[in-house]
Amino acid sequence: MQVHSIMPATPGDTITELPSNGTRTIGRCAPASSISRLCRAAPIWILGSANFQWIAEIEHRHVLWGQPGKIGVTGYVTRGRFGRYADAIQLAQIAGGPADIAAVRRYTTRTGLSLNVEQQLAADLGMFIRAGFGNGDIEATAFTDIDRTVAAGFSLKGKQWGRPEDTIGLAGAINGVSSIHAAFFNAGGLGLLVGDGKLPNYGQEKLIEIYYSLPVFSWRATFDYQFISNPAYNRDRGPVSVIATRLRAQF
């Protein structure tokens, strides 16, 4: 499942989804003061009449030590056919073979909650802290296999070295899965992007990332490096270094 949503930046703006047959308006930000907003949308993913996801977000904008910042909390409820890791492990023990989450899917609910804090510290310096968790008993349904995460970082504009349009950033993150989720991987289960056939030595996935972004004519180039410890929660693998380059153009 891939979820697409656009959370508006201004109270009163609409929230939309992009199904195959066009754009559907599915929510609206409630009127709010200049320093806070409340947004709700439901559903944003539809595959048949019984499957949906409901998202609610509340955000507070403030000024701290003369610098702007915001704090946001987002929660979601997803209804659909998902498997429980414990059921997949039990079936594998009875029938033999690796744990198969697809064999135990039934109509159920998966929930999650996230926190986002952004704060400007100076005219050219900002920081963020993000944390989130989802129901670790039920299979992950979007993006990758993470049941809990915490991340923090800083970004600095290049004014101090004569390049005000450049940005350098540094961030770190720690990701984890529930104990039953790890046991599912150890029983041969495969997730969205994770699965080595066995996971006898589980460890939290830890990463550090640094990037440099600069304009190149009408484009914007970003050079990125990540150092990942315990990739895919496997202490027997890694560490891994990832080097990436991104080019972006606006027309």
C-alpha positions as CSV (number, residue, x, y, z in Angstrom):
1,M,0.0,0.0,0.0
2,Q,1.3,3.4,-0.9
3,V,-0.4,6.4,0.7
4,H,-0.4,9.8,-1.0
5,S,-1.7,12.8,0.9
6,I,-1.1,16.6,0.8
7,M,-1.5,18.2,4.2
8,P,-2.2,21.9,3.7
9,A,0.0,24.7,5.1
10,T,-2.9,27.2,5.6
11,P,-6.1,26.8,7.6
12,G,-9.0,26.4,5.2
13,D,-6.9,24.9,2.4
14,T,-8.2,21.6,1.1
15,I,-6.5,18.2,1.4
16,T,-6.6,16.0,-1.7
17,E,-5.8,12.6,-2.9
18,L,-4.9,11.6,-6.5
19,P,-6.8,8.4,-7.5
20,S,-6.5,7.0,-11.0
21,N,-9.7,8.8,-12.1
22,G,-8.8,12.3,-11.0
23,T,-8.5,14.4,-7.9
24,R,-10.8,14.0,-4.9
25,T,-11.2,16.5,-2.1
26,I,-11.2,14.6,1.1
27,G,-10.7,17.1,4.0
28,R,-10.2,20.6,5.1
29,C,-8.2,22.4,7.7
30,A,-10.4,23.8,10.5
31,P,-10.2,27.6,11.0
32,A,-7.5,28.4,13.5
33,S,-5.4,31.2,14.9
34,S,-2.2,32.4,13.3
35,I,-0.1,30.1,15.6
36,S,-2.1,26.9,15.4
37,R,-4.1,24.7,13.1
38,L,-6.1,21.5,13.1
39,C,-6.4,19.4,10.0
40,R,-8.4,16.2,9.5
41,A,-8.8,14.0,6.5
42,A,-10.6,10.7,5.9
43,P,-10.3,8.5,4.0
44,I,-7.1,9.1,2.0
45,W,-6.6,5.6,0.6
46,I,-9.4,3.6,-1.0
47,L,-9.2,0.0,-2.4
48,G,-12.8,-1.3,-2.4
49,S,-15.5,-0.1,-0.1
50,A,-14.1,-1.5,3.2
51,N,-10.5,-0.3,3.1
52,F,-9.4,3.2,4.1
53,Q,-7.0,5.3,6.2
54,W,-7.9,8.2,8.4
55,I,-5.4,10.8,9.4
56,A,-5.6,13.6,11.9
57,E,-3.0,16.3,12.5
58,I,-2.7,19.1,14.9
59,E,0.0,21.8,14.7
60,H,1.0,24.6,17.0
61,R,3.2,27.5,15.6
62,H,5.1,29.7,18.1
63,V,7.9,32.1,18.6
64,L,10.6,31.0,21.0
65,W,13.5,33.3,21.9
66,G,12.5,35.5,19.0
67,Q,12.7,32.7,16.5
68,P,9.7,30.9,14.8
69,G,9.0,27.2,15.3
70,K,6.2,24.6,15.3
71,I,5.2,21.4,17.0
72,G,2.9,18.9,15.2
73,V,1.3,15.7,16.2
74,T,-0.2,13.3,13.6
75,G,-2.2,10.1,14.1
76,Y,-3.6,7.6,11.7
77,V,-5.9,4.7,11.7
78,T,-5.7,2.2,8.7
79,R,-8.4,-0.4,8.1
80,G,-7.8,-3.2,5.7
81,R,-6.6,-6.8,5.2
82,F,-3.4,-7.1,7.2
83,G,-1.6,-10.0,8.8
84,R,-0.4,-10.4,12.4
85,Y,3.1,-11.5,12.9
86,A,2.2,-13.9,15.7
87,D,-0.3,-15.6,13.4
88,A,2.3,-16.0,10.6
89,I,4.9,-17.5,13.0
90,Q,2.3,-19.9,14.5
91,L,1.3,-21.1,11.0
92,A,4.9,-21.6,10.0
93,Q,5.5,-23.7,13.1
94,I,2.5,-25.9,12.3
95,A,2.9,-26.2,8.5
96,G,6.7,-25.8,8.2
97,G,8.5,-23.4,6.0
98,P,9.1,-19.7,6.4
99,A,6.6,-17.3,8.0
100,D,4.2,-16.0,5.3
101,I,2.3,-12.9,6.3
102,A,0.0,-13.1,3.2
103,A,-1.4,-16.4,4.4
104,V,-2.9,-14.9,7.6
105,R,-4.3,-11.6,6.4
106,R,-7.7,-10.6,7.7
107,Y,-9.7,-7.4,8.1
108,T,-8.2,-5.4,11.0
109,T,-6.9,-2.1,12.1
110,R,-3.4,-0.6,12.3
111,T,-2.7,2.6,14.2
112,G,0.2,5.0,14.6
113,L,1.3,8.3,16.0
114,S,4.1,10.8,15.2
115,L,5.6,14.0,16.6
116,N,7.4,16.7,14.6
117,V,9.3,19.6,16.2
118,E,10.9,22.3,14.1
119,Q,12.7,25.3,15.5
120,Q,14.7,28.1,14.0
121,L,17.7,28.8,16.2
122,A,19.2,31.7,14.3
123,A,18.6,33.4,10.9
124,D,20.6,30.8,9.1
125,L,20.3,27.8,11.5
126,G,17.4,25.4,12.2
127,M,16.8,22.1,13.9
128,F,14.2,19.4,14.0
129,I,13.2,16.4,16.2
130,R,10.9,13.7,15.0
131,A,9.6,10.6,16.6
132,G,6.9,8.1,15.7
133,F,5.6,4.6,16.3
134,G,3.1,2.2,14.8
135,N,1.3,-1.0,15.9
136,G,4.2,-3.4,15.9
137,D,1.9,-6.5,16.0
138,I,0.5,-6.0,12.5
139,E,2.4,-5.9,9.2
140,A,3.8,-2.6,8.0
141,T,1.8,-1.4,5.1
142,A,3.7,1.5,3.6
143,F,7.3,2.6,2.7
144,T,9.4,0.3,4.9
145,D,9.5,-1.9,8.0
146,I,9.7,0.5,11.0
147,D,7.6,0.3,14.1
148,R,9.3,3.1,16.0
149,T,11.7,5.8,15.1
150,V,13.4,8.9,16.5
151,A,15.4,11.4,14.5
152,A,17.1,14.8,15.0
153,G,19.2,17.1,12.9
154,F,20.4,20.6,12.0
155,S,20.6,22.6,8.8
156,L,22.8,25.7,8.2
157,K,22.6,28.2,5.3
158,G,25.9,29.1,3.6
159,K,25.9,32.8,4.3
160,Q,28.8,32.6,6.6
161,W,31.1,31.3,3.8
162,G,29.7,33.6,1.1
163,R,27.1,31.2,-0.4
164,P,23.7,32.2,1.1
165,E,21.8,29.9,-1.3
166,D,23.7,26.8,-0.1
167,T,22.6,24.5,2.8
168,I,24.5,22.0,4.8
169,G,22.7,19.5,7.0
170,L,23.5,16.9,9.6
171,A,21.0,14.4,11.1
172,G,20.8,11.1,12.9
173,A,18.1,8.5,13.4
174,I,17.4,5.3,15.3
175,N,14.8,2.9,13.9
176,G,13.4,-0.3,15.5
177,V,10.8,-3.0,15.2
178,S,8.8,-4.8,17.9
179,S,10.0,-8.0,19.4
180,I,7.3,-10.0,17.5
181,H,8.2,-8.3,14.3
182,A,11.9,-9.3,14.8
183,A,10.8,-12.8,15.6
184,F,8.8,-12.8,12.3
185,F,12.0,-12.0,10.4
186,N,13.9,-14.6,12.3
187,A,11.2,-17.1,11.2
188,G,12.0,-16.4,7.5
189,G,9.3,-13.7,7.0
190,L,9.7,-11.0,4.4
191,G,8.7,-7.4,4.9
192,L,8.3,-4.5,2.5
193,L,12.0,-4.0,2.2
194,V,13.5,-6.1,5.0
195,G,14.1,-9.9,5.2
196,D,17.3,-11.9,5.3
197,G,15.7,-15.3,5.9
198,K,16.9,-15.3,9.5
199,L,17.4,-12.6,12.1
200,P,19.1,-14.2,15.2
201,N,20.9,-11.0,16.2
202,Y,18.4,-8.1,16.1
203,G,19.7,-4.6,16.6
204,Q,18.3,-1.2,16.2
205,E,19.1,0.4,12.9
206,K,21.2,3.6,13.5
207,L,22.2,6.1,10.8
208,I,24.0,9.4,10.5
209,E,23.4,11.6,7.4
210,I,25.2,14.7,6.1
211,Y,24.2,16.6,2.9
212,Y,25.2,19.7,1.0
213,S,22.7,21.4,-1.3
214,L,23.5,24.2,-3.8
215,P,22.0,25.8,-6.9
216,V,23.4,24.9,-10.3
217,F,22.0,27.3,-12.9
218,S,18.2,26.7,-12.8
219,W,18.7,23.3,-11.0
220,R,19.4,22.4,-7.4
221,A,21.9,19.7,-6.6
222,T,22.2,17.8,-3.3
223,F,25.1,15.6,-2.4
224,D,24.3,13.1,0.4
225,Y,26.2,10.6,2.6
226,Q,24.7,8.1,5.0
227,F,26.4,5.8,7.4
228,I,24.1,3.0,8.6
229,S,24.8,0.6,11.5
230,N,22.8,-2.6,11.7
231,P,21.1,-2.2,8.3
232,A,17.7,-3.9,8.2
233,Y,18.1,-4.5,12.0
234,N,20.7,-7.2,11.4
235,R,23.8,-6.9,13.7
236,D,25.6,-9.5,11.5
237,R,25.5,-7.1,8.5
238,G,27.1,-3.7,7.8
239,P,27.9,-1.1,8.6
240,V,26.9,0.4,5.2
241,S,27.9,3.7,3.5
242,V,25.5,5.2,1.0
243,I,26.5,8.0,-1.3
244,A,23.7,9.8,-3.3
245,T,23.3,12.7,-5.6
246,R,20.0,14.4,-6.4
247,L,19.1,17.0,-9.0
248,R,15.9,19.0,-8.9
249,A,14.5,21.4,-11.4
250,Q,11.3,23.6,-11.3
251,F,9.5,24.7,-14.4
